[in-house]
Amino acid sequence: MLTVTNNGSAAQTVTAGRALTLGGFEKFTSVDIGAGETLTRAFLIADGAEELESTLAFGVYAKGVSSLSDITVSLKQYK
């Protein structure tokens, strides 16, 4: 489970995805979070999934702002 809290004043965009077998990146839907908001996303990885199927990548960036962001990120795995 991915949780991102935007502690700053600028909107943030949260991206998630996974690597593809022959290179590239499968990007899941990006989500915008406003100042003071928290986003929680859950991802299901099937039992017995291969390494590329079970490795996720996440990113957070400010929309149109070049200053530093103030965010809190938590990533937990449940079985």
PEPEBEL-V394611 format. One line per field, one symbol per residue. burial: + if it has 16 or more other C-alpha atoms within 10 Angstrom, else -. A space follows every 10 residues. Layout:
# PEPEBEL-V394611
burial = ???
This chain:
# PEPEBEL-V394611
burial = ---+++++-+ ++-++++++- ---------- --++------ ---------- ---------+ ++------+- +--------
